[in-house]
Amino acid sequence: MNEKIIVIDDEQDFLDSMKRGFFTAGYRNLKLIVDPLEALDIITNETLPFDLAMIDITMPGINGVDLLGKIKTVSPETECIMVTAVNEAKTAVNCLQAGAYDYLVKPITREDLLATAKRALEKRKLSKLLEVTKHTAISRNSIHHAFDPIITQSDSVLRVLKEAELHAPSDIPILITGESGTGKELLARGIHLISNRSDNVYTPVNMAAINAGLFDAEFLGHTKGAFTGSTRDRNGYLDQTHNGTLFMDEIGSTPIEFQSKLLRILQEGEYLKLGTSQPKTVNIRYISATNMDLKVLMLQGKMRKDFFYRLKGAWLNLPPLRERQKDIGLLSSHFLKEFSGSSNLLTLDDSVISILMEYQFPGNIRELRTIIQFASNLAQRSVITVECLPEHLRKLSTKKPKKLADFSNTYQSLDSVIQNHIIYTYQKTANNKSKTAKVLDIGINTLRRKLKSYGVE
């Protein structure tokens, strides 16, 4: 293994212990430094950045958290693990806020050392891959088929999907944010399907649907007689999901009292089933999602900072539909096919398309699907007109319809204009490929390839 690792601690015995642990696991490119200022000088002048730095918090000359800040300034790519002799939530939060990947409490077992270092190095590896693709256009065809249910040609969404694909094989906790109806659970399922746990259970849990007093029983499980009303043994979500993926939707609704228990489980993989005194060990990949602003919840005292930073190993944010206008036509076409009868494929009138492109979609994709279903039910012929739309959308019809090439108030790329025009023409010909190709004056095979790349069949 060629990953570059530096360990900074003023105790030589601890450095020797770390050396044995890393060497046993095959890590050979290792520097052990007693003097923190010397370590900073080495990191500053290194041609290629270190992949991982382990930093003791209490050292003479400079505080470990201050050293972390300086290292992150000169080498932001380096993942840092803090080492502390005192297990305090405040210390942990300070480290994580300053940019640390994680923290470990002395004495450190070899298993904890290598597991934490492996996760940090996985994140570093993924960061390198993401940096390579940062300025590269991502095509729909390059995205794993596990994400096919997420219909998009939006550059911002495709980049989220590619990042999710890169994170999937690791066990890094993932936090998915985005407004309601943007596809957070579809993204979580896709991550599970291409993870190393795809053959094991995927457990989705809506945290907002659990009564505040039942979190312990639901997650930890219980034995018969553990509390009044427990008439049988019951496994909780943790035991059910062993070796699989636990998706915690609406994570912001987790009671603050239970967050500390979940935090310990996330850190150590151990918990106590209600009614027992023997700890149980679980191996779970955690994915959480929310439409809330978790930083606001932290300010309100409704979310622990250390819990938030532990969930946020990787952070994926799905943009709202109003910020991905080129997907509106694509999704509309998909939903039309879903709700049209096999012998009566519906299309959208120009004025309907204009209204949809103007609309802000507070309910996002879920709302668009409902609108298309509503309009399909009212359609008396093959074309959906303004009269078929819900009342709040019909009121928008007083505005002058825009031509398809001018759907957005923002500038569009030439590719976006071409895509919109092809999909529009395809809809206007009742999804007849031969007619569409003739109108556009392109070959039928060219049309088929373009429609496939747009996710339209």
C-alpha positions as CSV (number, residue, x, y, z in Angstrom):
1,M,0.0,0.0,0.0
2,N,1.5,3.3,-1.1
3,E,-0.8,5.8,0.8
4,K,1.3,8.5,2.5
5,I,0.6,8.6,6.2
6,I,2.1,10.9,8.9
7,V,1.6,10.3,12.7
8,I,2.3,13.3,15.0
9,D,2.5,12.6,18.8
10,D,5.0,13.7,21.5
11,E,5.0,10.1,23.0
12,Q,7.5,7.8,21.4
13,D,5.8,4.7,22.8
14,F,2.5,5.7,21.0
15,L,4.4,6.3,17.7
16,D,5.9,2.8,18.0
17,S,2.5,1.3,18.6
18,M,1.1,3.1,15.6
19,K,4.0,1.9,13.4
20,R,3.3,-1.7,14.4
21,G,-0.4,-1.3,13.7
22,F,0.1,0.3,10.2
23,F,3.0,-2.0,9.2
24,T,0.9,-5.1,10.1
25,A,-1.8,-3.9,7.7
26,G,0.7,-3.3,4.9
27,Y,1.0,0.5,5.1
28,R,4.7,1.2,4.5
29,N,4.9,4.9,3.4
30,L,4.8,6.1,7.0
31,K,6.4,9.1,8.8
32,L,6.5,9.3,12.6
33,I,7.1,12.7,14.1
34,V,7.5,13.8,17.7
35,D,7.7,17.5,17.2
36,P,4.4,19.0,15.9
37,L,6.2,22.1,14.4
38,E,8.6,19.9,12.5
39,A,5.7,17.9,11.2
40,L,4.0,21.1,10.0
41,D,7.2,22.1,8.2
42,I,7.4,18.6,6.5
43,I,3.7,18.8,5.4
44,T,4.1,22.3,4.1
45,N,7.1,21.5,1.9
46,E,6.0,18.1,0.7
47,T,5.6,17.9,-3.1
48,L,2.8,15.4,-3.0
49,P,0.3,15.9,-0.1
50,F,0.0,13.3,2.6
51,D,-3.2,11.2,2.3
52,L,-3.6,10.8,6.1
53,A,-2.4,12.6,9.2
54,M,-2.9,11.3,12.7
55,I,-2.6,14.2,15.2
56,D,-2.4,14.1,19.0
57,I,-4.5,16.9,20.5
58,T,-2.3,17.6,23.6
59,M,1.3,18.4,22.6
60,P,3.9,20.9,23.8
61,G,4.4,24.0,21.6
62,I,1.1,23.9,19.7
63,N,-2.4,22.6,20.4
64,G,-3.5,19.7,18.2
65,V,-6.6,21.5,17.0
66,D,-4.6,24.5,16.1
67,L,-2.1,22.3,14.2
68,L,-5.1,20.7,12.4
69,G,-6.2,24.1,11.2
70,K,-2.7,24.9,9.9
71,I,-2.4,21.5,8.2
72,K,-5.8,22.1,6.5
73,T,-4.6,25.5,5.3
74,V,-1.4,24.2,3.6
75,S,-2.7,20.8,2.6
76,P,-6.5,20.7,2.5
77,E,-6.4,17.4,0.6
78,T,-5.0,15.6,3.7
79,E,-7.5,13.6,5.7
80,C,-6.9,14.1,9.5
81,I,-7.7,11.8,12.4
82,M,-7.4,13.4,15.8
83,V,-6.2,11.4,18.9
84,T,-7.3,12.4,22.3
85,A,-7.0,11.0,25.8
86,V,-10.3,12.5,26.9
87,N,-13.6,11.4,25.3
88,E,-15.5,14.8,25.4
89,A,-18.3,15.8,22.9
90,K,-17.0,19.4,22.9
91,T,-13.5,18.3,21.9
92,A,-14.9,16.0,19.2
93,V,-17.1,18.7,17.7
94,N,-14.2,21.2,17.7
95,C,-12.0,18.8,15.8
96,L,-14.7,17.9,13.2
97,Q,-15.6,21.6,12.7
98,A,-11.9,22.3,12.1
99,G,-11.9,19.8,9.3
100,A,-10.9,16.5,10.9
101,Y,-12.3,13.3,9.4
102,D,-12.7,11.6,12.7
103,Y,-11.2,11.3,16.2
104,L,-10.0,8.3,18.3
105,V,-9.7,8.1,22.1
106,K,-6.7,6.5,23.7
107,P,-6.0,3.7,24.3
108,I,-6.6,2.8,20.6
109,T,-7.1,-0.8,19.6
110,R,-5.5,-2.0,16.4
111,E,-8.9,-2.8,15.0
112,D,-10.2,0.8,15.6
113,L,-7.0,2.3,14.2
114,L,-7.1,0.4,11.0
115,A,-10.9,0.6,10.5
116,T,-10.9,4.4,10.9
117,A,-7.7,4.9,8.8
118,K,-9.3,2.7,6.0
119,R,-12.4,4.9,5.9
120,A,-10.4,8.1,5.9
121,L,-8.2,6.8,3.1
122,E,-11.3,5.7,1.1
123,K,-12.6,9.2,1.4
124,R,-9.2,10.6,0.2
125,K,-9.2,8.2,-2.8
126,L,-12.8,9.3,-3.7
127,S,-11.8,12.9,-3.4
128,K,-9.0,12.4,-6.0
129,L,-11.4,10.7,-8.4
130,L,-14.0,13.5,-8.0
131,E,-11.4,16.1,-8.6
132,V,-10.5,14.4,-11.9
133,T,-14.1,14.5,-13.0
134,K,-14.9,18.0,-11.6
135,H,-14.5,19.8,-14.8
136,T,-15.5,17.0,-17.1
137,A,-19.0,16.7,-18.6
138,I,-20.8,13.6,-17.3
139,S,-23.0,11.7,-19.7
140,R,-26.1,9.8,-18.7
141,N,-24.7,6.6,-20.2
142,S,-21.7,6.8,-17.9
143,I,-23.9,6.5,-14.8
144,H,-24.5,3.0,-13.3
145,H,-27.9,1.5,-14.2
146,A,-28.8,1.3,-10.5
147,F,-29.7,5.0,-10.8
148,D,-31.9,4.5,-13.9
149,P,-35.1,5.3,-11.8
150,I,-33.7,8.8,-11.4
151,I,-34.7,10.4,-14.7
152,T,-32.4,13.3,-15.5
153,Q,-30.2,15.0,-18.0
154,S,-29.3,17.8,-15.6
155,D,-25.5,18.4,-15.2
156,S,-25.9,19.1,-11.5
157,V,-27.9,15.9,-10.8
158,L,-25.6,13.7,-13.0
159,R,-22.7,15.0,-10.9
160,V,-24.5,13.9,-7.7
161,L,-25.1,10.5,-9.2
162,K,-21.5,10.1,-10.2
163,E,-20.3,11.1,-6.8
164,A,-22.8,8.6,-5.2
165,E,-21.5,5.9,-7.5
166,L,-18.0,6.6,-6.3
167,H,-19.0,6.6,-2.6
168,A,-21.1,3.4,-2.9
169,P,-18.4,0.7,-2.6
170,S,-17.1,2.2,0.7
171,D,-18.8,2.1,4.1
172,I,-18.7,5.9,4.5
173,P,-21.9,7.3,6.1
174,I,-23.8,9.3,3.6
175,L,-26.1,12.3,4.2
176,I,-28.6,13.1,1.4
177,T,-30.2,16.5,1.5
178,G,-32.9,18.1,-0.7
179,E,-36.4,19.3,-0.7
180,S,-39.3,16.8,-0.5
181,G,-39.9,15.1,-3.8
182,T,-36.4,15.4,-5.2
183,G,-35.7,11.6,-5.2
184,K,-33.6,11.1,-2.0
185,E,-34.8,7.6,-1.3
186,L,-34.3,6.6,-5.0
187,L,-30.7,7.8,-4.6
188,A,-30.2,5.8,-1.4
189,R,-31.5,2.6,-2.9
190,G,-29.2,3.1,-5.9
191,I,-26.2,3.5,-3.6
192,H,-27.2,0.2,-1.8
193,L,-27.6,-1.7,-5.1
194,I,-24.0,-1.0,-6.2
195,S,-22.4,-1.3,-2.7
196,N,-20.6,-4.3,-1.4
197,R,-23.8,-5.0,0.7
198,S,-26.2,-5.3,-2.3
199,D,-26.9,-9.0,-1.5
200,N,-27.9,-8.1,2.0
201,V,-30.9,-6.3,3.5
202,Y,-31.8,-2.7,2.8
203,T,-34.0,-1.3,5.6
204,P,-35.7,2.1,5.0
205,V,-36.9,3.8,8.2
206,N,-39.0,7.0,8.4
207,M,-37.7,8.6,11.6
208,A,-40.6,11.1,11.6
209,A,-43.1,8.2,11.8
210,I,-41.7,6.7,15.0
211,N,-43.2,7.8,18.3
212,A,-40.6,9.6,20.4
213,G,-40.9,7.0,23.2
214,L,-40.4,4.0,21.0
215,F,-37.0,4.7,19.4
216,D,-35.2,2.4,21.8
217,A,-37.5,-0.5,21.2
218,E,-37.7,0.0,17.4
219,F,-34.0,0.3,16.9
220,L,-32.4,-1.7,19.7
221,G,-35.1,-4.4,20.0
222,H,-36.1,-6.0,23.3
223,T,-36.5,-9.2,25.1
224,K,-39.8,-10.6,26.5
225,G,-40.6,-8.8,29.7
226,A,-38.1,-5.9,29.1
227,F,-40.9,-3.4,29.8
228,T,-44.7,-3.4,30.3
229,G,-46.3,-4.9,27.2
230,S,-43.3,-6.7,25.8
231,T,-44.8,-10.1,25.5
232,R,-42.1,-11.6,23.2
233,D,-38.6,-11.1,22.0
234,R,-38.2,-8.7,19.1
235,N,-35.3,-7.7,16.9
236,G,-34.9,-4.0,16.2
237,Y,-33.8,-2.3,13.0
238,L,-30.2,-2.7,13.9
239,D,-30.3,-6.5,14.3
240,Q,-32.5,-6.8,11.2
241,T,-30.0,-4.8,9.1
242,H,-26.8,-6.5,10.2
243,N,-24.3,-6.5,7.2
244,G,-26.8,-4.4,5.2
245,T,-27.8,-0.8,4.7
246,L,-29.9,1.2,7.0
247,F,-31.6,4.2,5.4
248,M,-32.9,6.8,8.0
249,D,-35.2,9.2,6.2
250,E,-36.2,12.4,7.9
251,I,-33.2,12.1,10.2
252,G,-33.9,15.6,11.5
253,S,-36.9,14.2,13.4
254,T,-34.7,12.0,15.6
255,P,-35.2,12.9,19.3
256,I,-32.1,14.6,20.8
257,E,-32.1,11.9,23.6
258,F,-31.8,9.1,21.1
259,Q,-29.1,10.8,19.0
260,S,-26.5,10.1,21.6
261,K,-27.3,6.4,21.5
262,L,-27.2,6.4,17.7
263,L,-23.9,8.3,17.8
264,R,-22.3,5.6,19.9
265,I,-23.6,2.9,17.6
266,L,-22.2,4.7,14.6
267,Q,-18.9,5.1,16.3
268,E,-18.4,1.7,17.9
269,G,-20.9,-0.6,16.2
270,E,-22.2,-1.8,19.6
271,Y,-25.6,-1.5,21.4
272,L,-27.6,-3.1,24.2
273,K,-30.9,-4.8,23.4
274,L,-33.5,-3.7,25.9
275,G,-33.7,-6.3,28.7
276,T,-30.1,-7.6,28.3
277,S,-26.7,-6.6,29.6
278,Q,-24.6,-8.2,26.9
279,P,-23.6,-5.8,24.1
280,K,-24.4,-6.8,20.6
281,T,-22.2,-5.9,17.6
282,V,-23.5,-4.8,14.2
283,N,-21.9,-4.0,10.9
284,I,-24.2,-1.6,9.1
285,R,-23.8,1.0,6.3
286,Y,-25.7,4.2,7.3
287,I,-27.5,6.5,4.8
288,S,-29.6,9.3,6.1
289,A,-31.7,11.9,4.4
290,T,-33.6,15.1,5.3
291,N,-35.4,18.1,3.8
292,M,-34.6,20.1,6.9
293,D,-31.7,22.5,7.4
294,L,-29.7,20.5,10.0
295,K,-27.5,23.5,10.8
296,V,-30.6,25.4,11.9
297,L,-31.6,22.4,14.1
298,M,-28.2,22.5,15.7
299,L,-28.6,26.2,16.5
300,Q,-32.0,25.4,18.0
301,G,-30.5,22.6,20.2
302,K,-32.5,20.0,18.4
303,M,-29.5,18.2,16.8
304,R,-26.2,17.3,18.4
305,K,-23.3,18.7,16.5
306,D,-21.2,15.5,16.9
307,F,-24.1,13.5,15.6
308,F,-24.4,15.7,12.5
309,Y,-20.7,15.5,11.7
310,R,-20.8,11.7,12.1
311,L,-23.7,11.3,9.7
312,K,-22.0,13.6,7.2
313,G,-19.2,11.4,6.0
314,A,-20.3,12.2,2.5
315,W,-22.8,14.9,1.7
316,L,-25.0,14.6,-1.4
317,N,-27.5,17.4,-2.2
318,L,-30.2,16.9,-4.8
319,P,-31.3,20.2,-6.4
320,P,-35.0,21.1,-6.7
321,L,-36.8,20.6,-10.0
322,R,-37.0,24.4,-10.6
323,E,-33.2,24.4,-10.9
324,R,-33.2,21.6,-13.5
325,Q,-35.5,22.8,-16.2
326,K,-34.2,20.6,-18.9
327,D,-35.6,17.7,-16.9
328,I,-39.2,18.9,-16.9
329,G,-39.9,17.8,-20.5
330,L,-38.0,14.5,-19.9
331,L,-40.0,13.7,-16.8
332,S,-43.3,14.8,-18.3
333,S,-42.7,12.5,-21.2
334,H,-42.0,9.6,-18.8
335,F,-45.1,10.3,-16.7
336,L,-47.3,10.7,-19.9
337,K,-46.2,7.2,-20.9
338,E,-47.0,5.9,-17.5
339,F,-50.6,7.3,-17.4
340,S,-51.5,7.0,-21.1
341,G,-53.5,4.0,-22.3
342,S,-51.5,1.7,-24.6
343,S,-53.7,2.8,-27.5
344,N,-53.9,6.5,-26.6
345,L,-50.5,8.0,-26.0
346,L,-51.0,11.5,-24.7
347,T,-49.0,14.6,-25.6
348,L,-48.8,18.1,-24.1
349,D,-50.2,21.2,-25.8
350,D,-47.6,24.0,-26.3
351,S,-49.4,26.2,-23.8
352,V,-49.2,23.4,-21.2
353,I,-45.5,23.0,-21.7
354,S,-45.0,26.8,-21.3
355,I,-46.9,26.7,-18.0
356,L,-44.9,23.8,-16.7
357,M,-41.7,25.5,-17.5
358,E,-42.8,28.7,-15.7
359,Y,-44.0,26.9,-12.6
360,Q,-41.8,26.7,-9.5
361,F,-42.8,23.1,-8.4
362,P,-42.7,23.4,-4.6
363,G,-43.4,19.7,-4.5
364,N,-40.7,18.9,-7.1
365,I,-40.8,15.7,-9.1
366,R,-43.6,14.1,-6.9
367,E,-45.8,17.1,-7.7
368,L,-45.1,17.0,-11.4
369,R,-46.1,13.3,-11.5
370,T,-49.4,14.2,-9.7
371,I,-50.1,17.0,-12.2
372,I,-49.5,14.8,-15.2
373,Q,-51.7,12.1,-13.7
374,F,-54.5,14.6,-12.9
375,A,-54.3,16.0,-16.5
376,S,-54.3,12.6,-18.0
377,N,-57.4,11.6,-16.2
378,L,-59.2,14.7,-17.6
379,A,-57.9,14.5,-21.2
380,Q,-60.7,13.9,-23.7
381,R,-58.4,13.5,-26.6
382,S,-54.7,12.7,-27.3
383,V,-53.5,16.2,-26.5
384,I,-53.5,17.5,-22.9
385,T,-54.7,21.2,-22.9
386,V,-54.7,23.9,-20.3
387,E,-58.2,23.0,-19.3
388,C,-56.9,19.6,-18.1
389,L,-54.5,21.2,-15.6
390,P,-55.3,21.8,-11.9
391,E,-56.8,25.2,-11.1
392,H,-53.7,26.8,-9.7
393,L,-51.9,26.0,-13.0
394,R,-54.7,27.1,-15.2
395,K,-54.4,30.6,-13.7
396,L,-50.9,30.8,-15.2
397,S,-52.3,30.4,-18.7
398,T,-53.1,34.1,-18.9
399,K,-49.4,34.7,-19.5
400,K,-48.2,34.7,-23.1
401,P,-46.8,31.2,-23.9
402,K,-43.1,31.1,-24.7
403,K,-41.6,29.2,-27.6
404,L,-39.9,26.0,-26.6
405,A,-36.4,27.4,-27.2
406,D,-37.1,30.2,-24.8
407,F,-38.6,28.2,-21.9
408,S,-36.1,29.5,-19.4
409,N,-35.4,33.0,-18.2
410,T,-31.8,31.9,-18.0
411,Y,-29.4,31.1,-20.9
412,Q,-29.4,27.6,-22.2
413,S,-26.6,25.6,-23.8
414,L,-27.0,24.6,-27.5
415,D,-27.3,21.0,-26.4
416,S,-30.2,21.9,-24.0
417,V,-32.0,23.7,-26.8
418,I,-31.6,20.8,-29.2
419,Q,-32.7,18.3,-26.6
420,N,-35.9,20.3,-25.8
421,H,-36.7,20.7,-29.4
422,I,-36.3,17.0,-30.2
423,I,-38.5,16.0,-27.2
424,Y,-41.1,18.6,-28.1
425,T,-41.3,17.4,-31.7
426,Y,-41.4,13.8,-30.6
427,Q,-44.4,14.6,-28.4
428,K,-46.2,16.6,-31.1
429,T,-46.0,13.6,-33.5
430,A,-47.6,11.4,-30.8
431,N,-44.2,9.7,-30.2
432,N,-43.9,8.6,-33.8
433,K,-40.2,8.2,-34.5
434,S,-40.5,8.1,-38.3
435,K,-42.5,11.4,-38.4
436,T,-40.2,13.0,-35.9
437,A,-37.1,12.1,-37.9
438,K,-38.8,13.4,-41.1
439,V,-39.8,16.7,-39.4
440,L,-36.3,17.2,-37.9
441,D,-34.6,16.1,-41.1
442,I,-32.4,13.6,-39.4
443,G,-31.9,9.8,-39.7
444,I,-34.1,7.5,-37.8
445,N,-31.1,5.8,-36.1
446,T,-29.7,9.2,-35.1
447,L,-33.1,10.0,-33.5
448,R,-33.2,6.7,-31.7
449,R,-29.7,7.3,-30.2
450,K,-30.6,10.8,-29.1
451,L,-33.9,9.8,-27.5
452,K,-32.2,6.9,-25.7
453,S,-29.5,9.3,-24.4
454,Y,-32.3,11.6,-23.1
455,G,-34.0,8.6,-21.3
456,V,-36.9,8.7,-23.7
457,E,-38.0,5.4,-25.4
